[in-house]
Amino acid sequence: MDLGIAGKRALLTGASRGMGRACAEALARESCEITICARSAGPLEETAEAIRRATGATVHTVAADVTTEEGRASIIAACPDPDILLNNAGGKAPGDFRDWDRDEWVSAVELMMIPPILMMRATVDGMMERGWGRIVNIVSRSVKIPQLELGLSNGARSGLVGFTAGLARQTIARGVTVNNLLPGIVDSDAQREHIEGMLTGDGPSFDEVWSARAKANPAGRYGRPEEIGAWFAFLCSQHSGFVTGQNLLIDGGSYPGTY
């Protein structure tokens, strides 16, 4: 299928590894010009070069922290008029809400909620003026299936989803869609870090927890980052102009609800 986005300019945060990288690769294969951002310059440049070799796409890089005003300014300066925006960020370590003070909650919101909103604010008006745009946020299934150990993520990411629900209805008439991807368990570094944060000295091992999580999923496996990338690319395509304000679960069927 021709997604009809060749030549579009895409700006992707958190794109040096895992799902963010898979999204960048998916757009590069569609001949988009991409700008990928992450905090660590080394892995970012390695990813960019790998994508260039594999696809021939034009890939720009920005090593910056999207949670800071200075970082966001440098990211926008590198790609001031994107047609496509991906907001992707890591989460907070698992734990017990009794151990989280006010500063911990503020840091969660400043990582998972506020930066995507400010990136949308910086780009959405330009998209509407040009009459076309795609904004996608990688969030988490935790906004529909709260995970007890991820209370910080449950709260901050739900705030982002609530905000986009309103924004998406304001932009669609001008050709700009805003949607969220809600991945479940995905074979990624972030998933490994999550499990490592759950381990206790007298509990199951990493391998035991990793295997048990796969077996508990109806699909019997972890998702692959490229599966997330494929859905992202389709939401960015010319064929998705009538889809906005949606939260797409990509979780192997683990969400138990009918709706």
C-alpha positions in Angstrom: 0.0 0.0 0.0 1.3 3.5 -0.9 0.8 5.5 2.2 1.1 8.8 0.3 3.6 10.5 2.6 6.7 10.5 0.5 8.6 13.8 1.0 6.7 14.7 4.2 8.9 16.1 7.0 8.7 14.1 10.3 9.9 15.0 13.7 10.3 12.2 16.2 11.3 12.4 19.8 12.6 9.5 21.8 13.6 7.9 18.5 17.1 6.4 19.1 15.9 2.9 20.2 12.9 0.7 20.7 9.5 1.8 19.5 10.6 5.3 18.6 13.3 4.0 16.4 10.9 1.5 14.7 8.6 4.5 14.0 11.4 6.4 12.4 12.4 3.4 10.3 8.8 3.0 9.1 8.6 6.6 7.9 12.0 6.4 6.3 10.9 3.4 4.2 8.0 5.6 3.0 10.6 8.2 1.8 9.9 10.8 4.5 12.6 13.2 5.5 13.0 12.6 9.2 14.5 14.3 12.2 15.1 12.1 15.2 15.7 13.3 18.7 17.1 11.7 21.9 19.3 12.7 24.8 22.3 10.6 24.0 24.2 11.6 20.9 26.1 8.4 20.4 23.2 6.0 20.1 21.2 8.6 18.2 23.9 8.9 15.5 24.2 5.2 15.3 20.5 4.8 14.7 20.5 7.6 12.1 23.3 6.0 10.1 21.7 2.6 10.2 18.4 4.1 8.9 20.2 5.9 6.1 22.0 2.7 5.0 18.8 0.7 5.1 16.5 3.1 3.4 18.4 5.9 1.7 16.3 8.4 3.5 17.4 11.8 4.7 17.9 11.6 8.4 18.7 14.6 10.7 19.6 14.3 14.4 19.2 16.4 17.4 20.7 15.4 20.7 18.5 17.2 23.2 16.4 16.7 26.3 12.8 17.3 25.3 11.8 17.9 29.0 13.7 21.1 29.1 12.9 24.5 27.4 16.3 24.6 25.8 16.0 21.1 24.5 12.6 21.7 22.9 13.9 24.9 21.3 16.8 23.1 19.7 14.5 20.3 18.5 12.0 22.7 16.9 14.9 24.8 15.4 16.1 21.6 13.6 12.6 20.9 12.1 10.4 24.0 12.5 7.6 23.0 10.1 7.0 19.2 10.5 4.2 17.5 8.8 4.3 14.6 11.2 5.1 14.7 14.9 5.8 11.7 17.1 5.9 12.3 20.9 7.6 9.4 22.6 9.2 9.3 26.1 10.3 6.8 28.6 8.4 6.2 31.8 9.1 6.2 35.5 10.4 3.3 37.6 7.7 1.0 39.2 7.0 1.4 42.8 4.5 2.1 45.6 2.6 5.4 45.6 3.3 5.7 49.3 6.9 6.3 48.5 6.3 9.1 46.0 6.4 12.6 47.3 5.2 15.7 45.5 8.5 16.2 43.6 8.2 12.6 42.2 4.7 13.3 40.9 5.8 16.6 39.4 8.7 14.9 37.7 6.4 12.3 36.2 4.1 15.0 34.7 7.2 16.9 33.4 8.4 13.7 31.6 5.2 12.1 30.3 2.6 14.8 29.9 3.9 18.4 29.6 6.6 17.9 26.9 4.3 16.3 24.4 1.7 19.1 25.0 4.4 21.8 24.4 5.7 20.0 21.3 2.1 20.0 20.0 1.7 23.6 20.8 4.9 24.5 18.9 3.8 22.6 15.7 0.1 22.2 15.4 -0.8 25.7 14.2 1.7 25.4 11.3 0.2 22.1 10.3 -3.3 23.6 10.3 -2.1 26.6 8.2 -0.7 24.2 5.6 -3.8 22.1 5.7 -2.2 18.7 6.6 -0.6 17.1 9.7 -0.3 14.0 11.7 0.4 13.9 15.5 0.9 10.6 17.3 1.8 10.1 20.9 3.1 6.8 22.1 1.5 6.4 25.5 0.8 3.0 27.2 -2.0 0.5 27.8 -1.8 1.7 31.4 -4.3 4.4 30.5 -6.9 1.6 30.0 -5.5 -1.1 32.2 -3.9 0.6 35.2 -0.8 -1.3 36.4 -0.5 -1.1 40.1 3.3 -0.6 40.1 3.1 2.1 37.5 1.0 4.7 39.3 3.1 7.6 38.0 2.6 6.5 34.5 -1.1 5.8 35.0 -1.7 9.3 36.1 0.6 11.4 33.9 -0.1 9.5 30.6 -3.9 9.6 31.3 -3.5 13.4 31.6 -1.9 13.5 28.1 -4.6 11.3 26.6 -7.3 13.6 28.1 -5.7 16.7 26.7 -5.4 15.2 23.2 -9.1 14.2 23.2 -10.0 17.9 23.2 -7.2 19.0 20.8 -8.0 16.3 18.2 -11.5 17.7 17.7 -10.2 21.2 17.1 -7.7 20.3 14.3 -9.4 17.7 12.2 -11.3 20.2 10.0 -8.0 21.7 9.0 -6.5 18.3 8.0 -4.6 17.6 11.2 -5.2 14.4 13.1 -4.1 13.6 16.7 -4.0 10.0 17.9 -2.4 7.9 20.6 -0.8 4.4 20.4 -1.3 2.3 23.5 1.3 -0.5 23.4 1.2 -3.4 25.7 4.3 -5.6 26.4 6.8 -5.0 23.6 10.2 -6.6 23.3 12.3 -3.5 24.0 14.9 -2.0 26.3 12.2 -0.1 28.1 10.4 -3.4 28.8 13.5 -5.0 30.2 14.2 -1.9 32.4 10.6 -2.1 33.7 11.0 -5.7 34.7 14.3 -5.1 36.3 12.7 -2.4 38.4 10.1 -4.9 39.7 12.6 -7.6 40.8 13.2 -8.3 44.5 16.1 -10.3 46.0 13.8 -13.1 47.1 11.4 -13.1 44.2 11.3 -14.6 40.7 14.3 -14.0 38.4 14.3 -11.7 35.4 14.0 -14.7 33.0 11.0 -16.1 35.0 9.2 -12.8 35.0 9.9 -12.2 31.3 8.6 -15.6 30.4 5.6 -15.3 32.6 4.5 -12.0 31.1 4.7 -13.5 27.6 2.7 -16.6 28.6 0.0 -14.4 30.3 -0.6 -12.5 27.0 -3.3 -14.0 24.7 -0.8 -13.8 21.9 1.7 -15.8 23.9 4.5 -13.4 23.1 5.8 -9.9 23.2 5.0 -7.4 20.5 7.8 -6.4 18.2 8.8 -2.7 17.9 8.3 -2.9 14.1 4.6 -3.7 14.7 4.3 -0.5 16.6 6.1 1.3 13.8 3.7 -0.1 11.1 0.6 1.2 12.9 2.3 4.5 13.5 3.1 4.9 9.8 -0.5 4.0 8.8 -1.9 6.6 11.2 0.5 9.1 9.5 -0.7 8.2 6.1 -3.1 9.9 3.6 -5.5 7.1 4.4 -6.0 8.1 8.0 -7.4 11.6 7.6 -10.8 10.6 9.1 -9.3 9.1 12.2 -8.6 11.4 15.1 -8.8 11.4 18.9 -8.4 7.7 19.0 -6.4 5.5 21.4 -5.2 2.4 19.6 -4.4 -0.6 21.8 -1.5 -2.7 20.4 -1.3 -5.3 23.1 -1.9 -8.8 21.8 -5.4 -8.9 23.1 -4.5 -8.4 26.8 -7.2 -5.7 27.4 -10.2 -7.7 28.6 -13.0 -5.3 27.7 -15.5 -5.5 24.8 -15.1 -1.7 24.1 
